[in-house]
Every structure is written in C-alpha cells, then in structure tokens.
Amino acid sequence: MTEAISTDLQRQLDKRYGSGAPRAGTVGNATLEVLLRHRTVRRFLPGTIGEDELAVILAAAQSASTSANFQFTSVVVIDDPAVRARLAELAGNQQLILDAAVFVVWVADWSRNIALAREHGHTIEATSYLDSAVSSIVDVTLSAQNAAVAAESLGYGITFVGALRNNIDEVIKLLRLPEWTFPVYGLAIGIPDPEDPADVKPRYGQGVVVHRNTYTPPAEADVADYLDRINGYYREQELPEDWVKNRLAGRISTKESLHGRQGIRNTFHRQGFELR
C-alpha cells in the first residue's frame, strides 16, 4: 500500500467515525479507498457514459453473489427522455434523475424463473412465501451495490433513488413490468459536480453496530457521539441539523411519512407475490 492511499484511507475513516475512527495502519488498497470515500452525489455535470463503460458496470452488477444462482435481478436502462422525465416526476421531481448521465431501475424479478419452472412442468408453491420476495430483493441490492462501486471506481458519482416506490404502481405501468416483478429503486450515475457540497457522511461508530457473538445494546455515549457528529455534518451543509427530529422521526412517525409506500404490500399482491 502506498503512503498516499494510506493517508487518504485514514482521512475517509476519520470522516466516517470522527475521533473514534479505526486506525488503517498498513491495511488498504485502491478498492477500499473507493468504498470508504463513497458519498451520495445529487448534482451532476452534463456528460455521457459510453455503452462500453455501462456494459462493464452492469457486468460487475451481474457478478455479485446471487441466491442459488437464481439471478433475480433485472435492470431497466432509461434512455428515453420522456420516460426519464416521468420517473423524475413520480420520484418527487428529483432533478438529479434528469441530470445524471445514466438512470437505471433495479427490478426484483421472479418472472423468468417461474416461467422456466412451469415450462418444465414444476409447481411454484414456494414462491408464495415471504422469503421468496426477500431473496429477490437481497439479490437486487447486492447487484446494485456492485454497480455503484464499479461506477465510483471509474470516477462517476451515484445516487440511489428509493422515492420511485412512492408511486410504485405508476412506475410498474410506465416500465411495463410483468407479473412477478417489483421495482426496488433507481440508480443515477453521472459526472459529479465539483460544486456539490455533499461529503462523506458520518456513520454510527462500530461500537454501536458491531456485535460479538450476541447482540449488545449500544451505550448512550456512543449514540450521543454519533448525534453530535451527524448534526455537525448537517450544520456544515447548512441543512436542518437535528437528525432525529428532521430525518428519523420524519420517516417513521406516521404512515403518511411513507409518502405512498404504505400501500406497497397491495402492490406486491397485484404483482403475484402473496407474502405468506
């Protein structure tokens, strides 16, 4: 590991964890550097991503682990400006969907495997159970994260767009998704605007999230430390700084805070997932 990578790696660890950050020491490489410097990019410069680059990014996605090699992931690349504009509208008028060089929708897809099983005379009873839906969503997430890291390793910025689920039935209709599929989120990939103030965002300390053998509730001091760091980050970004009030409570306090996602179970049912 070069000294430059070691220094940058520790810098990113310090941003994530503050004074309690793990020490990188001699551990590090270019892959870890890409992972640790991740930030959400919400402002993109004009530009394109070549088809060769996109194909390799999606190949990295398909190289992710997949349950029983079922390969539940489908990806819809949105290159029709009208479709992208409608998706931006459905996701709360997010400009980044329009500005990104590439926008893709990640779909949990049982349809082709069910068709294949039926074609060979097999029943599909097990697909009615919740774990089947969970397995497909896990597959999609592993695949999408691979794509995100691949894109960032090429110098692009990324943003996951979960707000597509706010109007999920309209998204399904727009993309003509068949039964036994479910759109999980979008992914915007593009050239980061250097004027975008977003930086590496603080995370809970490892003392809060890492457990040994059995679960241990977090210490009050460790939680307080995180709140100090995340509130300080938002203050630096000139955003409302009370993370619990303005973000956590705003997301979980009422069903209305789900912005339409409270009906997703019904969408699953309409798409063929019984979720027993």
C-alpha positions in Angstrom: 0.0 0.0 0.0 1.4 3.4 -0.9 1.7 6.2 1.6 -0.9 8.3 -0.4 -3.5 5.5 -0.2 -2.8 5.0 3.5 -3.2 8.7 4.2 -6.4 9.1 2.1 -7.9 5.9 3.7 -7.4 7.3 7.2 -8.9 10.6 6.1 -12.0 8.8 5.0 -12.2 6.8 8.1 -11.9 9.9 10.2 -14.8 11.5 8.3 -17.0 8.4 8.9 -16.2 8.0 12.5 -14.7 11.1 14.0 -12.1 10.8 16.7 -13.0 7.2 17.4 -12.2 6.0 13.9 -10.4 2.7 13.4 -6.8 3.1 12.5 -6.0 1.9 9.0 -2.3 1.2 9.8 -0.9 -0.7 6.9 -4.3 -2.0 5.7 -5.5 -0.5 2.5 -5.8 -0.7 -1.3 -7.5 1.1 -4.1 -10.7 -0.8 -3.7 -11.0 0.1 0.0 -10.3 3.7 -0.9 -13.3 3.7 -3.4 -15.6 2.1 -0.8 -14.6 4.4 2.1 -14.8 7.7 0.1 -18.4 7.0 -1.1 -20.8 9.9 -0.9 -24.2 10.5 -2.4 -24.0 12.8 -5.4 -27.1 14.9 -6.0 -25.7 17.3 -8.6 -24.3 16.1 -11.9 -22.5 17.9 -14.7 -23.6 17.4 -18.3 -22.0 14.3 -19.9 -22.5 10.8 -21.1 -21.3 7.3 -20.1 -20.2 5.2 -23.0 -22.0 2.0 -23.8 -18.8 0.0 -23.2 -18.4 1.5 -19.7 -22.1 0.9 -18.9 -21.8 -2.7 -20.1 -18.9 -3.3 -17.8 -20.7 -1.6 -14.8 -23.6 -3.9 -15.4 -21.3 -6.9 -15.8 -19.9 -6.0 -12.3 -23.5 -5.9 -11.1 -24.2 -9.4 -12.5 -21.0 -10.7 -10.9 -22.5 -10.1 -7.4 -23.5 -13.1 -5.2 -26.9 -14.4 -6.0 -29.1 -16.9 -4.1 -28.8 -20.4 -5.6 -27.7 -18.7 -8.8 -31.3 -17.7 -9.4 -30.2 -14.3 -10.7 -33.3 -12.4 -9.6 -32.1 -9.0 -10.9 -33.4 -7.2 -13.9 -32.2 -3.7 -14.9 -34.2 -1.2 -16.9 -31.9 1.4 -18.5 -33.9 4.6 -19.1 -32.6 6.4 -22.2 -36.0 7.7 -23.4 -36.1 11.4 -22.2 -39.9 11.2 -21.8 -39.7 8.1 -19.6 -37.0 9.6 -17.5 -38.9 12.8 -17.1 -42.0 10.9 -15.9 -39.9 8.9 -13.4 -38.4 12.1 -12.1 -41.9 13.4 -11.6 -43.0 10.2 -9.8 -40.0 10.3 -7.6 -40.9 13.8 -6.3 -39.5 15.9 -9.1 -35.9 15.0 -8.5 -33.7 16.9 -10.9 -30.8 14.5 -10.5 -32.8 11.9 -12.4 -32.8 14.2 -15.4 -29.2 15.4 -15.0 -27.5 12.0 -14.5 -25.6 10.5 -17.5 -27.4 7.2 -16.8 -30.5 6.3 -14.9 -31.4 2.7 -14.3 -34.3 1.0 -12.4 -33.4 -2.2 -10.4 -36.2 -4.8 -10.5 -36.6 -7.9 -8.3 -37.6 -10.4 -10.9 -39.1 -13.9 -10.3 -40.9 -13.9 -13.7 -38.3 -15.7 -15.9 -37.5 -18.4 -13.3 -41.2 -19.0 -12.7 -41.8 -19.3 -16.5 -38.9 -21.7 -16.8 -40.1 -23.9 -13.9 -43.6 -24.0 -15.4 -42.3 -24.8 -18.8 -40.6 -27.9 -17.4 -43.7 -29.0 -15.5 -42.9 -27.8 -12.0 -45.2 -26.2 -9.5 -44.3 -22.8 -7.8 -45.9 -23.1 -4.4 -42.8 -21.9 -2.5 -42.8 -18.6 -4.4 -45.9 -17.5 -2.5 -44.0 -17.2 0.8 -42.3 -14.0 2.1 -38.8 -15.4 1.9 -39.0 -15.7 -1.9 -39.7 -11.9 -2.2 -37.0 -11.2 0.4 -34.5 -13.3 -1.5 -35.1 -11.5 -4.7 -34.7 -8.1 -3.1 -31.5 -9.1 -1.4 -30.2 -10.3 -4.9 -31.1 -6.9 -6.4 -29.4 -5.0 -3.6 -26.2 -7.0 -3.9 -26.2 -6.4 -7.6 -27.0 -2.7 -7.5 -24.2 -2.1 -4.9 -21.7 -3.8 -7.1 -22.8 -1.5 -9.9 -22.5 1.6 -7.6 -18.9 0.6 -6.6 -17.9 -0.1 -10.2 -19.2 3.3 -11.3 -17.5 5.1 -8.4 -14.2 3.3 -9.3 -14.4 4.8 -12.8 -14.7 8.3 -11.3 -18.5 8.7 -11.5 -20.9 9.6 -8.7 -24.1 7.8 -7.8 -27.4 8.3 -6.0 -29.9 5.6 -5.2 -33.5 6.7 -5.6 -35.9 4.9 -3.4 -38.6 7.5 -4.0 -39.7 5.6 -7.0 -41.6 3.5 -4.5 -43.7 6.5 -3.6 -45.8 5.9 -6.8 -44.8 2.3 -7.4 -47.9 1.3 -9.4 -47.3 4.1 -11.8 -43.7 3.0 -12.2 -44.8 -0.5 -12.9 -47.2 0.7 -15.5 -44.7 3.1 -17.1 -42.0 0.4 -17.4 -44.5 -2.3 -18.4 -43.2 -4.6 -15.7 -44.8 -8.1 -15.8 -46.3 -10.1 -13.0 -43.8 -11.5 -10.5 -41.5 -8.4 -10.8 -41.1 -5.4 -8.4 -39.1 -2.2 -8.9 -36.9 -1.7 -5.8 -35.2 1.6 -6.6 -33.4 3.7 -9.2 -29.7 4.4 -9.6 -28.4 7.7 -11.0 -24.9 7.6 -12.4 -23.1 10.6 -13.7 -20.2 13.1 -13.5 -20.1 14.7 -10.1 -20.5 18.5 -9.9 -17.4 19.7 -8.0 -19.5 22.4 -6.5 -21.8 19.8 -4.9 -21.2 20.4 -1.2 -22.1 16.8 -0.1 -19.2 15.0 1.6 -18.5 11.7 3.2 -21.4 11.3 5.7 -20.8 10.2 9.3 -22.0 6.8 10.4 -22.6 5.2 13.8 -19.4 4.1 15.4 -18.5 0.4 15.2 -19.2 0.1 18.9 -22.9 0.7 18.0 -23.2 -1.6 15.0 -20.6 -4.4 15.6 -21.5 -7.2 18.0 -19.5 -10.2 19.1 -21.4 -13.5 19.4 -24.5 -11.9 20.9 -26.3 -8.6 20.4 -25.4 -5.8 22.8 -27.5 -2.6 23.1 -25.5 0.5 22.3 -24.0 2.6 25.0 -25.7 6.0 25.4 -22.4 7.8 25.0 -21.8 6.1 21.6 -25.2 7.1 20.4 -24.7 10.7 21.7 -21.3 10.8 19.9 -23.0 9.9 16.6 -25.7 12.5 17.0 -23.1 15.1 17.7 -21.2 14.1 14.5 -24.2 13.8 12.2 -25.8 17.0 13.4 -22.4 18.8 12.9 -22.3 17.4 9.3 -25.7 18.8 8.5 -24.8 22.1 10.1 -21.8 22.3 7.8 -24.1 21.5 4.9 -26.4 24.4 6.0 -29.2 21.9 6.4 -31.6 21.3 9.4 -29.2 19.7 11.9 -31.5 17.7 14.2 -31.1 14.2 12.6 -33.6 12.6 15.0 -36.3 15.2 14.5 -35.8 16.1 10.8 -34.9 12.7 9.4 -35.6 9.8 11.7 -38.9 11.0 13.1 -39.9 12.4 9.8 -39.6 8.9 8.3 -41.2 6.7 10.9 -43.6 8.8 13.0 -46.8 8.3 10.9 -47.8 6.3 7.9 -48.1 9.5 5.9 -44.4 9.9 6.3 -44.0 7.0 3.9 -45.3 9.2 1.0 -47.4 6.5 -0.6 -45.2 3.5 0.2 -47.7 2.3 2.9 -49.6 0.5 0.2 -46.7 -1.5 -1.1 -48.0 -4.8 0.3 -51.0 -4.4 -2.0 -48.7 -3.8 -5.0 -46.8 -7.0 -4.1 -50.0 -8.9 -4.1 -51.1 -7.5 -7.5 -47.7 -8.4 -8.9 -48.2 -12.0 -7.8 -46.3 -12.1 -4.5 -48.7 -13.5 -1.8 -46.2 -12.9 1.0 -47.5 -15.7 3.2 
